[in-house]
Every structure is written in C-alpha cells, then in structure tokens.
C-alpha cells in the first residue's frame, strides 16, 4: 500500500475516532442532564412538576450540543439560563418563597436523619419552587454544555459533586437516576479524554471500557435484592465500631442494649464516674436508654419516627416541658421542693451520655432541638445540675395531688396539657414487641386477662421473675439468631441485671404499660448512708447496672427494679399505698400493632418498595471499577508517551529535531515561560535549527540534534520548577506530559 493510501486510511480512522469522542461526550452530557435533574427533583417534595422541567431541560441540552456548530446553537444553553434567571428576578417574591419551600424540604430531611428539631422558614404569599428548580436545571445544562464544548471535565464537577453529596447523605435516592448519571458522566469522561487523531483501536478500547463498567454497575445492583438482612447487620456493625472507637473504654461493663450472645458479667474496679451530691441517697443514674426491642438488641427510635413528632416537641420545649426533667416538675407543682446540686465527672464511662438522676430539675443541660427524651447527650466530661431528692413514694403522691388539683392554678393546668401531649407520644411508641417475644411472654405468664390494674401487673412480673429465674452473673447466653427473651424464658432461665431488665420491660409492654430498658449506675440506700453531705463518691464499674423503667401517667418515667439483690420495699410502699396508678386499668387490646415485621414478609415488602433501587454501599463496586478503568487508561497513555519518546530517539536527525522541538513547545504551553528564560535557553538558535530541519533538503548534524535535545531538557526542568506540587502530579500522572 502506498504512503498516500496509508495516509488516507489513517485520516479516516482519525475521523472515526474524533466523531466517536464527540458523540460519547454529547450523549453523556444529555444523559447526565436528564438523570441529574430527575435525581434532584425527586429529592424535593415541594417541586411537583420536576419531570416536565427535566424533559424540557434535556431538550435544551441536546439542542445546545448537537446544534453547537450553528451560531444559534452556541447561545441556546446560555440564553435559556439567562432567561430563567431573569424570570426569577422579575418574580422575586414568588421565587424567594419557592426557595424557602425547597429549603424546608431539606430541613425536614435533616429532622428525619438527625432526630432534631429544625425550624421551618415562614412563607407568606404564593410560592413557586418550580421556578427556582428551573434555574438550577438550566445551570446544570449550561455547565454540561461548557464541559463538552471546552473538552474539560471541570465545569461538570459541580453536577457530580452535588449528586454525590446528596446521595451519600441520603437526601437523594440511590436509584435508577443515579445509575444513569454515573453512565452519563463516564461517557463525558471518555469523550473528553480520548485524544484526537487516535487510531480506530481507540474506539474499541473505549467501547470495552464502557461495556466493562456497565457490567460492573449491573452486578452491583444484584446484591441489593438478596442481602437486605445483611445490610442491617453491616450497618449495626459499623455503627457499633464507630461508637466504641469514639466513646467507649475497655472497662465498660454494660452491653449498651446489645443482647446477641452476651457473655457473663465482667465487673472491673475501674473508676467510672465521680459524683458529688449535697445529700447522698439511693440513686439511679441514667445513661443508655433502649426504646425499640427487635429480638437481638435495644435501640433508639428511628429518626423517621422521631421526625413525625418534631412539631410536638417544639411546642413542648417552647412551653418549658422536657420529659427528662418531668419528675421534678411534677413534684415541684404538687409539693414544695428543695433543690439539691449534683456534680458529675466522667472518668471512664461511655462519653456519649451525660449521666443524670431521674429527678433532674431545670433544663439548662438539655437540648432544645432534640426530639424525644431517651437520654441526655454529653457536652463535656464534667457538668453539674440540680435535682430533687425524691423517691418513688413522692412520685406516686405527686400523681394523686396533681390529679386532685389540676384546675387549681394555671401552672398545673398548663403542665397537665403538656404532659398529655407527651403521653400520647409515649403510648404510641413504647408498647411494641416482636411477635416472638410476645408469644413467649404470653406462654410463660399464662395470664389471659385482658384488663389488669397496675398493682396486679407489678405483682405478676415480680412473682414470675422471682420464682422462675435464677440470678447468675456467670450466665452466658447462646441465643444466636433466636429472640433473646424467648431464649431467656424458654431455655436458660438464668441471668443478671441485663436479662431481668429486658424481660421486665417487655412484660410491662405486654400488659399495656409503656416501658423501656435502661443502663447506668446505681447507688444503694445503705451505701449512700456511709457518705456525708457534699461527699465526692467514686463509682467504679461494679456500680454499673441495668433496669427497666415505666411511664407513670402525669409524672414521667420512674425506675422499675426486678434484679435480685437490688430490690427493696420502696416500690411496694409506693405503688401499693396510693390508689391513683395502682387502680388504673391497663388493656392489652389497646396496644398498637407490633412494629417488628417477620423477616419473610419484610423481604417481600422491601422487594416491592425498592424495585430497581440499590443501596449506596453498592456504589463502591462501580466506582472502584471506574477507577480501575481510569488507571488502565493512564497506564496506556504513559506507555504511548514512552513509545513516542523512544521513537524520537531512534529517528534520523532531521525527524528527531522536528519532533523533539514540537515536544518542547508542547511543554512550553503548559507553563508561563518569560522571554528572558527563553533567551537563556537559546530559543532563537533552536528555533532556527527546527526551521532548517523542516524546510531544508540537506541533512542535519549531530551537533544540531544535541542542541535541540538540550533545549528540550532545559524546558522540562524549567517547567518542573514553575509547577507546584499539584500541577506536577496532574501533568506527570494524569496528562502524561513527561516520564
């Protein structure tokens, strides 16, 4: 084949490659535009017509890219973006309200994820979030169009970053739209980074990379349909590991609600808390509180559940009602109260919680934004608070007196109104049990009564645990995947405070009494009597303890002790001496439907709800695949640079001079080389030599070749000195400008 024919074939191949690169970039931009807008629109509930906006924006993006050669095509994307901005400015109030409405969508999401109160922006007048969303969409169109036209990925980075951040935090759904966006961005990458004038083999390589990534993405979706249960276990494992790393010490004795295969009780003499109280007395000091029992552990209420009550708790906190200090507030209204001070220093206990007594007074250490009341979160290793030295008898007495005097003052009436709203939250969320645990409790208690008084319920629970369970600190629970309560009641019948507290809380819920599981530290009345006023007491891990608590209507959460060795006559004196709570009838039929779905039903429900959706964790595989493909691309690019430099070294003087000077000029374009530097490198002489090599017929000398190569080496050294560390990494390992 003649050189002319070879040149024609190479020209055609280069044309095919360039056309393919342009097509990849344009199709990728259009696909990315559509997927990004649909992805963002799905995240904002207030934007109702985001699909129509996505279709229109995609059409604008396609016209801008495929009509780019025409003068009109060049101005399509900027024109539509400018028009949307002008419309937003003209309709300033409507656009502003729309922006605030979208901001409220995000604040609602934050409540779902954090379980905290976020105040919505107030909106007066008509709101049009679609107008704001149109501006965002047209801006995405503009960025993607610029990225393709300039053959630079940087303008498209905001689109990539926004989508990645939105999906990683959970605000945007990791579904089909994210998958399409990923493919679109990949096509843009290929279209931009395929060099011009590459051989036809480049198209094959690009197609192979696309096929490889598509297969990886498809494979990454499959596990979501088969390992949903394992996802939860992995999520719990990661959370537990992070929690242990940040907050726990090796001396901590309590399992923090984790009940699967727990071992024997390992007390240590490590100092956990140092407390200073004005009046030492029997104290339950709360730390971890378990709200949801799933058969394997006690956990907190989900953030989604808490978010449903954000308005309730905002209103309660505005009125000064906090459930953590409800005991003291009730007692103060019912009787005169003398506050005492407690100082706490955390020595080695879990750093996540602030350890406080039940009768905490005042709200100074409480978080206004927190939805719910399961615990008080720590804000330092040392803190102080006020509390009321009141026991169970005082709490039951306060219940009766508040009931009798509920209309005697505005303060009491206001308190009762607030408590009633909080009580609704309590009864909605602290009565649920898994079916397995409920069936086991029903079998063992053998009590078919649908209605019992509080006194009867307490007697039933205490009698069963005393007569059927053996206290054993060396008990090892091999429950595996079996419900902890079922295993405890059916098989082992032995355990320590964790076992007793879990069973007691579940049994109370079974009878219709709101209850929770608590871990913290305990000081007995006998031990407290050994200390004088304002004494500093060191609580080591032998004081670590678990107990149940129940909700005493009108008064709040109070401890319920069932562990042998810790039980005294305080409960009997309190609960059985006052007619209020002991006379209330609890109905099992009033309990809400269990919130734990059987696994086989849960798998089917998940499959129906999450059709063609996959967990963000499965994005790791395609991302790794893309990174692997990019590394291969860089390796190939560097090999080609090495081959070109080797070819220059083997070429005759005339060809080598021309190619080496061209390489040096390419380097010069990537650095700001001042004229004086070019003069020092003898640029004029080298330029003349290159001109002679290109246009003369006579051969070039070795000396001339050496001069050009020396100039090229000096240019490379000068560029390295001019480039910062980031530029060196980019030019050497990404752009592959030098070896």
Beta strands, then each sheet from edge to edge (+ up, - down):
strand 1: 271-277
strand 2: 283-290
strand 3: 292-293
strand 4: 298-299
strand 5: 339-346
strand 6: 356-357
strand 7: 360-361
strand 8: 382-388
strand 9: 451-453
strand 10: 470-471
strand 11: 494-495
strand 12: 515-523
strand 13: 535-540
strand 14: 544-552
strand 15: 556-560
strand 16: 585-587
sheet 1: 7+ 8- 5+ 1- 13+
sheet 2: 6+ 2- 12+ 14- 15+
sheet 3: 3+ 4-
sheet 4: 9+ 16-
sheet 5: 10+ 11+
end
